[in-house]
Amino acid sequence: MFANNLDKIVAGLEALIEDRDDFSRTTAVRAIFRRDPLHAYDRLAPFFARDDIAARAIGKSILKLLAFAPWGSDRNEVRSWLEQDPRWLTLCAELCPDENHGRSATYVLCSAEPASALEALAAVQDKRAPAPVEVTQARGDLVARYRAGDHFGAWRDARAFPAIAGALREEIIALAHETMERVAHNADLISERLQRAGWGTIGPMRTKPEAGDVDTIATIEKMTGAPLPPSLLAFWRVVGGINWVWDWDLDYRPVIEGLPLTRIETDALAIEPCSGVEHLCFDMWEDQKSVIHPDLVGPFDLLLAPDLLTKGNGSGGRGYVIELPFAGADPLFRQDEAKLPFVDYLRDCFNWAGFPHLKYYEDRSAALQFVKAFGAGLEPF
């Protein structure tokens, strides 16, 4: 009787694998491993072959358990699962370059026995795609087209090259400077309007570039082994930093253009200036570089803004980041589950006068009224 009831309990836990809640999925994964470690791979690995949101979420839960189990008995238990079925480490080695699972897969390999991780990496080495070939020849027309108004087309063509160097990189840096001059103008315009409206932030709404930024940029490039992507480099050189996140320590809550604070503060534009980059992250990057195999180094997270929950005075998560190194023109700016090229993210923010989540505001007419008032006269970029 007891055995039957236990089987029912375990089966119930395993059924949570399709649940939307991360804790429920992780509980199901743990139950599947504990019931039969030697057949857990056959049950769970197929989720990594599927390309849908539910499967990606399940895959994240699987790797999260394998990578981040607490030290002690749980950690030893997870290591025993990996030792009993080496297919997991081989799968993780294959997933290292994967956009959705690469980071967690790398952590699994780092937490495994070094000899086993190296063996798995060696087994998939020949399957890795070669690094993109750098393009150095300038197009010669990107800046002129951009100045003539072809903003989207110029950036589309700049992003077409997976890896840039030489004259092409210099041309795209010039394109990025043209773009960020407009961003700086727009940032000053909105900052002035917010200040007049009584909008309170911690620190300046716009931080100008500083002389010491050159040294910080050099440190980042040395750490990551590559130059900064042109769009971020130009932002730091021309704009500096932007911060329109509400200061929750203030004892008043303004209403702007009829919109309550709890709405318009949501996901306010914030990009850390170069001078504000947390230097503690450099220590973490150094730790990453000391791992057992070059394939397990990076990508490095450059934290540029608090996440949506933190901006709203809640308990936040990973924050908004750019992953380095990036060999192209305009890296993805990762925000929670979303990601846009950095320039497109800035465009989206300024399309909504610095508060991009206004696009979800239920009173659309009120949201558009705010955008009309605070976004008037912005330069397209």
GIBELBEL-V261089 format. One record per residue. N is the residue number from 1. PHI is phi in radians with two decimals (none if undefined). PSI is psi in whole degrees, 0 to 359 (999 if undefined). OMEGA is omega in whole degrees, 0 to 359 (999 if undefined). Layout:
n->N phi->PHI psi->PSI omega->OMEGA
n->N phi->PHI psi->PSI omega->OMEGA
//
This chain:
n->1 phi->none psi->313 omega->181
n->2 phi->-1.06 psi->317 omega->180
n->3 phi->-1.10 psi->320 omega->179
n->4 phi->-1.11 psi->317 omega->179
n->5 phi->-1.14 psi->322 omega->179
n->6 phi->-1.12 psi->319 omega->178
n->7 phi->-1.08 psi->322 omega->179
n->8 phi->-1.16 psi->320 omega->179
n->9 phi->-1.12 psi->314 omega->180
n->10 phi->-1.12 psi->318 omega->179
n->11 phi->-1.09 psi->322 omega->177
n->12 phi->-1.11 psi->320 omega->178
n->13 phi->-1.15 psi->317 omega->181
n->14 phi->-1.12 psi->330 omega->180
n->15 phi->-1.16 psi->344 omega->180
n->16 phi->-1.29 psi->359 omega->183
n->17 phi->-1.02 psi->330 omega->181
n->18 phi->-1.62 psi->4 omega->182
n->19 phi->-1.20 psi->152 omega->179
n->20 phi->-1.35 psi->338 omega->183
n->21 phi->-1.39 psi->131 omega->183
n->22 phi->-1.10 psi->319 omega->180
n->23 phi->-1.09 psi->319 omega->179
n->24 phi->-1.12 psi->317 omega->179
n->25 phi->-1.11 psi->317 omega->180
n->26 phi->-1.13 psi->322 omega->176
n->27 phi->-1.07 psi->318 omega->179
n->28 phi->-1.14 psi->317 omega->179
n->29 phi->-1.07 psi->315 omega->179
n->30 phi->-1.06 psi->318 omega->180
n->31 phi->-1.12 psi->320 omega->180
n->32 phi->-1.13 psi->317 omega->178
n->33 phi->-1.11 psi->316 omega->185
n->34 phi->-1.24 psi->330 omega->179
n->35 phi->-1.18 psi->316 omega->184
n->36 phi->-2.77 psi->87 omega->183
n->37 phi->-1.00 psi->328 omega->184
n->38 phi->-1.30 psi->341 omega->179
n->39 phi->-1.97 psi->4 omega->180
n->40 phi->-1.10 psi->324 omega->180
n->41 phi->-1.08 psi->315 omega->181
n->42 phi->-1.08 psi->328 omega->181
n->43 phi->-1.40 psi->322 omega->191
n->44 phi->-1.77 psi->328 omega->185
n->45 phi->-1.03 psi->326 omega->180
n->46 phi->-1.01 psi->337 omega->179
n->47 phi->-1.11 psi->332 omega->181
n->48 phi->-1.33 psi->345 omega->178
n->49 phi->-1.52 psi->346 omega->179
n->50 phi->-1.51 psi->149 omega->180
n->51 phi->-2.10 psi->70 omega->176
n->52 phi->-2.48 psi->165 omega->186
n->53 phi->-1.07 psi->316 omega->182
n->54 phi->-1.09 psi->316 omega->181
n->55 phi->-1.15 psi->321 omega->178
n->56 phi->-1.11 psi->322 omega->179
n->57 phi->-1.14 psi->319 omega->179
n->58 phi->-1.15 psi->318 omega->178
n->59 phi->-1.03 psi->319 omega->178
n->60 phi->-1.09 psi->320 omega->179
n->61 phi->-1.15 psi->321 omega->179
n->62 phi->-1.09 psi->309 omega->183
n->63 phi->-1.20 psi->327 omega->178
n->64 phi->-1.07 psi->317 omega->179
n->65 phi->-1.14 psi->316 omega->183
n->66 phi->-1.21 psi->331 omega->185
n->67 phi->-1.64 psi->326 omega->192
n->68 phi->-2.08 psi->20 omega->175
n->69 phi->-1.02 psi->141 omega->182
n->70 phi->-1.03 psi->156 omega->176
n->71 phi->-1.18 psi->157 omega->181
n->72 phi->1.86 psi->217 omega->185
n->73 phi->-1.11 psi->320 omega->180
n->74 phi->-1.12 psi->318 omega->179
n->75 phi->-1.09 psi->317 omega->179
n->76 phi->-1.14 psi->323 omega->179
n->77 phi->-1.13 psi->316 omega->180
n->78 phi->-1.10 psi->317 omega->178
n->79 phi->-1.06 psi->324 omega->178
n->80 phi->-1.16 psi->324 omega->177
n->81 phi->-1.10 psi->317 omega->181
n->82 phi->-1.16 psi->324 omega->180
n->83 phi->-1.25 psi->324 omega->181
n->84 phi->-1.22 psi->330 omega->182
n->85 phi->-2.37 psi->91 omega->184
n->86 phi->-1.14 psi->351 omega->178
n->87 phi->-1.06 psi->333 omega->179
n->88 phi->-1.12 psi->317 omega->180
n->89 phi->-1.20 psi->324 omega->176
n->90 phi->-1.11 psi->317 omega->177
n->91 phi->-1.06 psi->316 omega->180
n->92 phi->-1.11 psi->322 omega->177
n->93 phi->-1.09 psi->322 omega->178
n->94 phi->-1.21 psi->329 omega->184
n->95 phi->-1.48 psi->351 omega->184
n->96 phi->-0.89 psi->318 omega->180
n->97 phi->-1.43 psi->358 omega->187
n->98 phi->-1.22 psi->136 omega->183
n->99 phi->-1.12 psi->322 omega->184
n->100 phi->-1.52 psi->322 omega->189
n->101 phi->-2.02 psi->357 omega->188
n->102 phi->-1.03 psi->317 omega->183
n->103 phi->-1.11 psi->311 omega->181
n->104 phi->-1.15 psi->322 omega->178
n->105 phi->-1.08 psi->322 omega->177
n->106 phi->-1.10 psi->318 omega->179
n->107 phi->-1.11 psi->323 omega->177
n->108 phi->-1.06 psi->314 omega->180
n->109 phi->-1.12 psi->322 omega->179
n->110 phi->-1.16 psi->330 omega->182
n->111 phi->-1.53 psi->351 omega->180
n->112 phi->-1.45 psi->173 omega->174
n->113 phi->-1.09 psi->129 omega->185
n->114 phi->-0.90 psi->317 omega->182
n->115 phi->-1.10 psi->320 omega->180
n->116 phi->-1.20 psi->320 omega->179
n->117 phi->-1.13 psi->317 omega->179
n->118 phi->-1.10 psi->320 omega->179
n->119 phi->-1.10 psi->318 omega->180
n->120 phi->-1.16 psi->318 omega->179
n->121 phi->-1.11 psi->320 omega->179
n->122 phi->-1.12 psi->327 omega->183
n->123 phi->-1.18 psi->334 omega->183
n->124 phi->-1.91 psi->4 omega->186
n->125 phi->-0.99 psi->318 omega->183
n->126 phi->-1.23 psi->345 omega->182
n->127 phi->-1.54 psi->350 omega->184
n->128 phi->-1.22 psi->139 omega->175
n->129 phi->-1.23 psi->141 omega->179
n->130 phi->-1.16 psi->154 omega->178
n->131 phi->-1.10 psi->145 omega->181
n->132 phi->-1.11 psi->146 omega->180
n->133 phi->-1.38 psi->131 omega->180
n->134 phi->-1.19 psi->136 omega->174
n->135 phi->-1.77 psi->129 omega->185
n->136 phi->-2.00 psi->339 omega->184
n->137 phi->-1.33 psi->125 omega->180
n->138 phi->-1.16 psi->148 omega->174
n->139 phi->-1.32 psi->322 omega->177
n->140 phi->1.57 psi->351 omega->184
n->141 phi->-2.16 psi->359 omega->188
n->142 phi->-1.11 psi->313 omega->183
n->143 phi->-1.19 psi->316 omega->180
n->144 phi->-1.09 psi->317 omega->178
n->145 phi->-1.11 psi->319 omega->180
n->146 phi->-1.09 psi->314 omega->179
n->147 phi->-1.09 psi->331 omega->179
n->148 phi->-1.41 psi->357 omega->176
n->149 phi->1.93 psi->357 omega->180
n->150 phi->-1.50 psi->62 omega->186
n->151 phi->-1.13 psi->312 omega->184
n->152 phi->-1.26 psi->320 omega->181
n->153 phi->-1.14 psi->320 omega->180
n->154 phi->-1.11 psi->316 omega->180
n->155 phi->-1.27 psi->327 omega->176
n->156 phi->-1.04 psi->315 omega->181
n->157 phi->-1.25 psi->326 omega->178
n->158 phi->-1.13 psi->324 omega->181
n->159 phi->-1.36 psi->352 omega->185
n->160 phi->-1.23 psi->345 omega->184
n->161 phi->-1.74 psi->117 omega->180
n->162 phi->-1.09 psi->330 omega->181
n->163 phi->-2.49 psi->131 omega->183
n->164 phi->-2.20 psi->154 omega->178
n->165 phi->-2.82 psi->176 omega->173
n->166 phi->0.99 psi->223 omega->185
n->167 phi->-1.11 psi->326 omega->179
n->168 phi->-1.15 psi->317 omega->178
n->169 phi->-1.06 psi->317 omega->179
n->170 phi->-1.10 psi->321 omega->178
n->171 phi->-1.12 psi->318 omega->181
n->172 phi->-1.25 psi->328 omega->174
n->173 phi->-1.09 psi->319 omega->177
n->174 phi->-1.11 psi->320 omega->176
n->175 phi->-1.06 psi->316 omega->181
n->176 phi->-1.14 psi->322 omega->177
n->177 phi->-1.11 psi->317 omega->176
n->178 phi->-1.00 psi->318 omega->181
n->179 phi->-1.14 psi->312 omega->186
n->180 phi->-1.27 psi->338 omega->172
n->181 phi->-1.11 psi->322 omega->176
n->182 phi->-1.23 psi->320 omega->178
n->183 phi->-1.07 psi->318 omega->180
n->184 phi->-1.09 psi->317 omega->177
n->185 phi->-1.03 psi->313 omega->181
n->186 phi->-1.13 psi->320 omega->180
n->187 phi->-1.10 psi->318 omega->179
n->188 phi->-1.14 psi->321 omega->182
n->189 phi->-1.12 psi->311 omega->181
n->190 phi->-1.21 psi->322 omega->179
n->191 phi->-1.03 psi->317 omega->180
n->192 phi->-1.08 psi->318 omega->180
n->193 phi->-1.20 psi->320 omega->178
n->194 phi->-1.14 psi->320 omega->179
n->195 phi->-1.10 psi->318 omega->179
n->196 phi->-1.12 psi->331 omega->181
n->197 phi->-1.46 psi->358 omega->179
n->198 phi->1.50 psi->23 omega->180
n->199 phi->-1.31 psi->127 omega->184
n->200 phi->-1.87 psi->129 omega->178
n->201 phi->-2.26 psi->161 omega->173
n->202 phi->-1.45 psi->113 omega->181
n->203 phi->1.45 psi->182 omega->184
n->204 phi->-1.20 psi->150 omega->177
n->205 phi->-1.28 psi->332 omega->175
n->206 phi->-2.33 psi->124 omega->177
n->207 phi->-1.80 psi->123 omega->181
n->208 phi->-1.33 psi->154 omega->175
n->209 phi->-1.01 psi->151 omega->181
n->210 phi->-2.15 psi->158 omega->182
n->211 phi->-1.07 psi->324 omega->181
n->212 phi->-1.22 psi->352 omega->181
n->213 phi->-1.07 psi->329 omega->181
n->214 phi->-1.03 psi->318 omega->181
n->215 phi->-1.21 psi->320 omega->179
n->216 phi->-1.13 psi->318 omega->178
n->217 phi->-1.07 psi->318 omega->179
n->218 phi->-1.09 psi->321 omega->179
n->219 phi->-1.12 psi->315 omega->180
n->220 phi->-1.10 psi->317 omega->181
n->221 phi->-1.17 psi->325 omega->177
n->222 phi->-1.19 psi->319 omega->180
n->223 phi->-1.09 psi->315 omega->186
n->224 phi->-1.54 psi->347 omega->178
n->225 phi->1.31 psi->22 omega->181
n->226 phi->-2.75 psi->155 omega->177
n->227 phi->-1.21 psi->155 omega->176
n->228 phi->-1.13 psi->146 omega->176
n->229 phi->-1.11 psi->145 omega->186
n->230 phi->-0.95 psi->320 omega->184
n->231 phi->-1.14 psi->317 omega->178
n->232 phi->-1.23 psi->318 omega->179
n->233 phi->-1.00 psi->315 omega->180
n->234 phi->-1.19 psi->323 omega->177
n->235 phi->-1.03 psi->312 omega->181
n->236 phi->-1.19 psi->325 omega->181
n->237 phi->-1.30 psi->326 omega->188
n->238 phi->-1.84 psi->311 omega->184
n->239 phi->-1.48 psi->309 omega->184
n->240 phi->1.73 psi->269 omega->179
n->241 phi->-2.73 psi->157 omega->179
n->242 phi->-2.32 psi->140 omega->177
n->243 phi->-2.61 psi->104 omega->177
n->244 phi->-1.97 psi->21 omega->179
n->245 phi->-1.33 psi->133 omega->183
n->246 phi->-1.13 psi->140 omega->176
n->247 phi->-1.49 psi->105 omega->186
n->248 phi->-1.28 psi->353 omega->176
n->249 phi->-1.42 psi->349 omega->177
n->250 phi->-1.20 psi->149 omega->185
n->251 phi->-1.68 psi->20 omega->176
n->252 phi->-2.42 psi->157 omega->183
n->253 phi->-2.25 psi->96 omega->183
n->254 phi->-1.26 psi->159 omega->171
n->255 phi->-2.06 psi->125 omega->183
n->256 phi->-1.96 psi->127 omega->179
n->257 phi->0.91 psi->36 omega->177
n->258 phi->1.39 psi->2 omega->180
n->259 phi->-1.75 psi->129 omega->179
n->260 phi->-1.22 psi->152 omega->183
n->261 phi->-0.95 psi->318 omega->185
n->262 phi->-1.04 psi->342 omega->178
n->263 phi->-1.66 psi->308 omega->189
n->264 phi->-1.33 psi->343 omega->178
n->265 phi->-1.36 psi->343 omega->189
n->266 phi->-1.09 psi->119 omega->177
n->267 phi->1.04 psi->38 omega->176
n->268 phi->-0.99 psi->146 omega->182
n->269 phi->-1.05 psi->130 omega->175
n->270 phi->-2.63 psi->124 omega->174
n->271 phi->-2.30 psi->122 omega->184
n->272 phi->-1.13 psi->134 omega->173
n->273 phi->-1.23 psi->162 omega->180
n->274 phi->-1.01 psi->321 omega->181
n->275 phi->-1.19 psi->344 omega->182
n->276 phi->-1.76 psi->1 omega->180
n->277 phi->-1.05 psi->132 omega->183
n->278 phi->-1.24 psi->111 omega->184
n->279 phi->-1.22 psi->345 omega->176
n->280 phi->-1.11 psi->334 omega->180
n->281 phi->-1.14 psi->334 omega->178
n->282 phi->-1.11 psi->323 omega->178
n->283 phi->-1.11 psi->319 omega->178
n->284 phi->-1.14 psi->322 omega->178
n->285 phi->-1.13 psi->321 omega->177
n->286 phi->-1.09 psi->321 omega->177
n->287 phi->-1.09 psi->320 omega->179
n->288 phi->-1.08 psi->323 omega->183
n->289 phi->-1.27 psi->350 omega->181
n->290 phi->-1.68 psi->8 omega->181
n->291 phi->-1.25 psi->176 omega->194
n->292 phi->-1.35 psi->344 omega->187
n->293 phi->-2.59 psi->141 omega->180
n->294 phi->-0.98 psi->329 omega->180
n->295 phi->-1.15 psi->344 omega->182
n->296 phi->-1.71 psi->8 omega->178
n->297 phi->-1.63 psi->129 omega->175
n->298 phi->1.26 psi->184 omega->0
n->299 phi->-1.19 psi->155 omega->180
n->300 phi->-1.57 psi->131 omega->178
n->301 phi->-1.48 psi->118 omega->173
n->302 phi->-1.72 psi->106 omega->183
n->303 phi->-1.34 psi->119 omega->184
n->304 phi->-2.01 psi->348 omega->181
n->305 phi->-2.87 psi->150 omega->172
n->306 phi->-1.18 psi->157 omega->180
n->307 phi->-1.36 psi->177 omega->186
n->308 phi->-1.02 psi->316 omega->182
n->309 phi->-1.14 psi->318 omega->179
n->310 phi->-1.13 psi->319 omega->177
n->311 phi->-1.06 psi->330 omega->180
n->312 phi->-1.58 psi->17 omega->178
n->313 phi->1.23 psi->28 omega->177
n->314 phi->-1.94 psi->186 omega->178
n->315 phi->-1.48 psi->114 omega->189
n->316 phi->-1.64 psi->188 omega->183
n->317 phi->-2.18 psi->230 omega->190
n->318 phi->-1.16 psi->330 omega->187
n->319 phi->1.55 psi->171 omega->181
n->320 phi->-1.61 psi->127 omega->190
n->321 phi->-2.37 psi->159 omega->164
n->322 phi->-1.99 psi->134 omega->180
n->323 phi->-1.59 psi->129 omega->180
n->324 phi->-2.07 psi->152 omega->0
n->325 phi->-1.33 psi->157 omega->176
n->326 phi->-2.35 psi->121 omega->190
n->327 phi->-1.52 psi->349 omega->184
n->328 phi->-1.63 psi->204 omega->187
n->329 phi->-1.59 psi->324 omega->193
n->330 phi->-2.57 psi->98 omega->186
n->331 phi->-1.28 psi->163 omega->175
n->332 phi->-1.24 psi->137 omega->174
n->333 phi->-1.79 psi->113 omega->188
n->334 phi->-1.62 psi->121 omega->179
n->335 phi->-2.17 psi->111 omega->183
n->336 phi->0.87 psi->241 omega->180
n->337 phi->-1.62 psi->356 omega->183
n->338 phi->-1.70 psi->162 omega->175
n->339 phi->-2.75 psi->134 omega->177
n->340 phi->-2.40 psi->153 omega->169
n->341 phi->-0.95 psi->147 omega->187
n->342 phi->-0.96 psi->315 omega->180
n->343 phi->-1.11 psi->320 omega->179
n->344 phi->-1.18 psi->326 omega->175
n->345 phi->-1.08 psi->315 omega->178
n->346 phi->-1.09 psi->320 omega->177
n->347 phi->-1.05 psi->315 omega->180
n->348 phi->-1.07 psi->318 omega->180
n->349 phi->-1.10 psi->313 omega->182
n->350 phi->-1.29 psi->336 omega->173
n->351 phi->-1.06 psi->335 omega->180
n->352 phi->-2.03 psi->32 omega->175
n->353 phi->0.93 psi->34 omega->175
n->354 phi->1.65 psi->358 omega->183
n->355 phi->-2.26 psi->77 omega->192
n->356 phi->-1.09 psi->338 omega->180
n->357 phi->-1.36 psi->0 omega->171
n->358 phi->-1.09 psi->339 omega->178
n->359 phi->-1.08 psi->340 omega->180
n->360 phi->-1.76 psi->3 omega->184
n->361 phi->-1.19 psi->133 omega->187
n->362 phi->-1.17 psi->329 omega->178
n->363 phi->-1.62 psi->86 omega->187
n->364 phi->-1.12 psi->324 omega->180
n->365 phi->-1.11 psi->321 omega->178
n->366 phi->-1.17 psi->320 omega->179
n->367 phi->-1.10 psi->316 omega->181
n->368 phi->-1.18 psi->329 omega->177
n->369 phi->-1.14 psi->319 omega->177
n->370 phi->-1.09 psi->314 omega->181
n->371 phi->-1.10 psi->321 omega->180
n->372 phi->-1.09 psi->319 omega->183
n->373 phi->-1.31 psi->315 omega->187
n->374 phi->-1.62 psi->346 omega->179
n->375 phi->-1.86 psi->9 omega->181
n->376 phi->-1.15 psi->135 omega->174
n->377 phi->1.40 psi->9 omega->179
n->378 phi->-1.23 psi->144 omega->179
n->379 phi->-1.45 psi->132 omega->175
n->380 phi->-1.17 psi->147 omega->178
n->381 phi->-2.53 psi->999 omega->999
//
